């Protein structure tokens, strides 16, 4: 037992290190991932310990990074690509949706692409334009891609290892505003005993309404549940963890029991993850619902300037107001 209190960012670093130690075919590539250790220092010291052939500083060319990873994966490697910021992924979008997502299917299963594409995402750090996007719905909409996101250090440590070990391509979203938040992580835990990668987790049990969140918004949902408890309402918080495939059985069981559902995410509401979740819950849990499925999301505008981002991001008050609306039906 080697439990430590570490940050989410450090947990990712430990997970990457463990994956590289266990499999010499794991390589990391991206802008500034080597000597600098990544702009958020997630790959800190990995190039020093594993060498420049396994931790590769690439040119500023996202399409080139992912395209090279496709070739490496075909040749038996397990490349881990870092997209430095969420808004930088779009030059690589064609490679991801046209090649990474489709090659296994197009080859009738003969070609596997065990590629992990790490993307720091979301707002809350006061960044400039193109540095605070939430593009998860683009990838969750694409068949052939697995899409996951961690919300705490323990999950970050295990999920990055599970993603790298997967034979399917995984888009791994990291909530950058949570990189510095700490939690307990068992660094000696075997991966075989880890919580399944594509499973949702009940982060807080409750009986009166279900809050569905993922990534950076899980903390907001948990804070809302704590505040609601002071008014006598017990909110169940579910950390989705996986956006494609979504673990619907856990969601449906909760909503059938509570009768109410509120989805929280940073991305704009139009055609976001909340839309699909609301539709599926309405289909499957219609006779259990005491109110419509409601959403708390970013607004349908380009991400605003840093000085007003707190007006854009879903917060405790907006979540609690929406819970009140649900109980008003």
Secondary structure, DSSP 4 states (H G I P E B T S, - for coil): --EEEEEHHHHHHHHHHHHHHH-TTEEEEETT-SSS--TTSTTTTHHHHH-TTTEEEPPS-HHHHHHHHHHHHHTT-EEEEEESSGGGGGGGHHHIIIIITTHHHHTTTS-----EEEEEE-S-S---TTSS---HHHHHTSTT-EEEEE-SHHHHHHHHHHHHH-SS-EEEEEEGGGTT-EEEEETT--GGGSPPTT--EEEE--SSEEEEE-TTHHHHHHHHHHHHHTTT--EEEEE--EEES--HHHHHHHHHHHS-EEEEEEEESTTSHHHHHHHHHHHHHGGG-SS--EEEEE-SSSPPPGGGHHHHS--HHHHHHHHHHHHT-
